């Protein structure tokens, strides 16, 4: 549909199409292509970060196994810092490129506004079949009109030749006595002789000294124009004003005609021509305005599409950054898992190798540090997961907005193309109708001038015939009768030709009326198209405003993402500092391990036994982990039973004490003063009570309350110790060892989520404590 500018989506960075065919320059293809080539060809320079300097870390690596891990961590940190700084540099370059492109856009818009007046004269390449059929019909009508004009021109030439022959006949001598007709005939017929075209078979194109009947801009033609156009709105869509240069013959004829018709038709024709030219200029201005509006909408569409392309590029960059962050997050997570496993191994070894009080204190500190490291790792993992979720949500929202914007731009482009095609077709139709109207008007003017000339000739012939009748009455010769008969026959022929010309004039009038009706219809359709174009232009402006708002929102989101990147940089630096601290702690732990490896030979047997116990306890742990919730309920029941048993034991102790007091009194009464045997009997009763109640420490001075000691963990541990240690071991209740990780403020987990490390520590520490007590 017309020679529209190419869609911005299909533009390639090749040479721009020539603007001679359309008058509308292509919407900014080269700057966008150059900007894309710059964005593609710009190398990413790895900027040195101040945090990731080449200085070595101050940690002491005593063992060669952890060196590649630390180097890999340092490389990952340096890569993250360099990537963040590259992203910041790319964002700055993109901002500068956006400002440059906007300046170039403004310049291109100014240039295109200057080139818009050439839109009216632009030809169209492709037309629909209906318009081509209409044009072919109009061309055939034009050919028919030209043939009829040629035929009428030949008839007029023959009539003029006959008139000239009649003038040069012997009767012209007799008519010399009459002054008025001869002067009129000579003044009228003399300019027509040299104005005849030498070649009568031309196709309607006027010669250099062509006939004045077709090329003259006389006052009678203007009067006929004014009379034939009842409504001035019929000429609103005429684009080209027909130029009729006055020739010498037309000036002569105008002077002769003005002598007969007067000066009032000239004034009316001048007024009609002025009004027509003013209306034609108004219509040209309206066409220029509509073309400018369409060009502005097309430019806005191209701008919006370039903005959408920039947003897609930024979305792709953000997706790449997200992939990089996800990879680094996975690497950090794997590293954290490895460190957690190593920490678990280290805690197990430290728990196994702790003997003395000093080693216990050190192991406790190390366990606290390991627990803190685990908590920090979990906290960082949760932070990274939250950041990943935020980035994914922001990227999905940006992708949705981008898809909506692409759909809107496609719809707007299709509507603009359709409207442009309709406008071009209407413009072509209006131009063709205007040209056919001008040709018909010129033809009608020629026919009217010929009819007026023929009427003047008829008047002159009538006068001649009247003069000849008078002469015949005066002379009465027979030759005069014959001449009069011939003249009357010629007069009848001329009258017949006049009637035929009048019929042709009526036909031409009817055809002109039909053409005027068609032109009025075309004008109505053009007005409707203008209204639709205005409504769609408003819709396009509204959509442009919406797209600008979306662009502002996307820019705000980009700013938020930049701020998030800055926060990530801060977190990376903090993580680096924490890693350095962790490296130092790990080096200290390695030194402690080297010191503790010297004691490995002594603890070989104990390790074997402990391995066996650990295997058994892991099997018990797997069983215990499944039934832990029921075990808690059972533990509560056991706690209640133990409290009841403790109360019963206290009662029995009181009874035994009363019995011992009675026995002492009886012994004192029986022996009467033997002071050595009384404490022995008391000690014997105490030993009997201790043998009778194993597992309970008898202490009269500091009895511990059972409510403060009977917690769930202590009961579970005492239950495990009672099951594994047997009945021969006596462990006091108030000295139950807690796990080394129990004082750490951890998050509350459900009953079945106790870690195997804690379970293992609870199993190993009390047994080691029991062994130390048994050794002591």
Secondary structure as GFF3:
##gff-version 3
##sequence-region A 1 776
A	DSSP	alpha_helix	30	41	.	.	.	ID=ss1
A	DSSP	alpha_helix	67	115	.	.	.	ID=ss2
A	DSSP	three_ten_helix	116	119	.	.	.	ID=ss3
A	DSSP	alpha_helix	129	168	.	.	.	ID=ss4
A	DSSP	alpha_helix	171	174	.	.	.	ID=ss5
A	DSSP	three_ten_helix	175	177	.	.	.	ID=ss6
A	DSSP	alpha_helix	179	193	.	.	.	ID=ss7
A	DSSP	alpha_helix	212	215	.	.	.	ID=ss8
A	DSSP	alpha_helix	219	228	.	.	.	ID=ss9
A	DSSP	three_ten_helix	232	235	.	.	.	ID=ss10
A	DSSP	alpha_helix	248	261	.	.	.	ID=ss11
A	DSSP	alpha_helix	264	353	.	.	.	ID=ss12
A	DSSP	alpha_helix	357	475	.	.	.	ID=ss13
A	DSSP	alpha_helix	478	597	.	.	.	ID=ss14
A	DSSP	alpha_helix	604	626	.	.	.	ID=ss15
A	DSSP	alpha_helix	628	671	.	.	.	ID=ss16
A	DSSP	alpha_helix	675	692	.	.	.	ID=ss17
A	DSSP	alpha_helix	706	709	.	.	.	ID=ss18
A	DSSP	alpha_helix	712	725	.	.	.	ID=ss19
A	DSSP	three_ten_helix	733	735	.	.	.	ID=ss20
A	DSSP	alpha_helix	756	775	.	.	.	ID=ss21
###
